[in-house]
């Protein structure tokens, strides 16, 4: 990827984030659609929205009113992640601790399926 193209893509990512923040500040819901740039999805969207050639679709962020309120994902307490003056070894996680955290407190693991682990250090 050329440097100019990578800056362009990074700029689009930042713009997309700002769209989400703006929508939320107005009480609206938004959702990033990751497949918008695939050839099939792009063709379908161009036909549906009458987008002419040579314009391209890189990102798609539908905005509207949410059907229901979505609960915020769980967040770690700041005291779990902040270190003062030096690294606090009490907050250190070995490989097993990192794996346990991933499998119990993240979207990749059990979050949303089995609930959260009772161990705050994960």
Secondary structure as the mmCIF struct_conf table of DSSP 4:
data_model
#
loop_
_struct_conf.conf_type_id
_struct_conf.id
_struct_conf.beg_label_comp_id
_struct_conf.beg_label_asym_id
_struct_conf.beg_label_seq_id
_struct_conf.end_label_comp_id
_struct_conf.end_label_asym_id
_struct_conf.end_label_seq_id
HELX_RH_AL_P HELX_RH_AL_P1 UNK A 3 UNK A 25
TURN_TY1_P TURN_TY1_P1 UNK A 26 UNK A 27
STRN STRN1 UNK A 29 UNK A 33
TURN_TY1_P TURN_TY1_P2 UNK A 34 UNK A 37
BEND BEND1 UNK A 38 UNK A 38
HELX_RH_AL_P HELX_RH_AL_P2 UNK A 39 UNK A 49
TURN_TY1_P TURN_TY1_P3 UNK A 50 UNK A 50
HELX_LH_PP_P HELX_LH_PP_P1 UNK A 51 UNK A 52
TURN_TY1_P TURN_TY1_P4 UNK A 53 UNK A 54
STRN STRN2 UNK A 60 UNK A 64
BEND BEND2 UNK A 67 UNK A 68
HELX_LH_PP_P HELX_LH_PP_P2 UNK A 69 UNK A 74
HELX_RH_AL_P HELX_RH_AL_P3 UNK A 78 UNK A 81
BEND BEND3 UNK A 85 UNK A 86
HELX_RH_3T_P HELX_RH_3T_P1 UNK A 89 UNK A 91
HELX_RH_AL_P HELX_RH_AL_P4 UNK A 95 UNK A 105
BEND BEND4 UNK A 106 UNK A 106
TURN_TY1_P TURN_TY1_P5 UNK A 107 UNK A 114
BEND BEND5 UNK A 118 UNK A 118
TURN_TY1_P TURN_TY1_P6 UNK A 120 UNK A 121
#
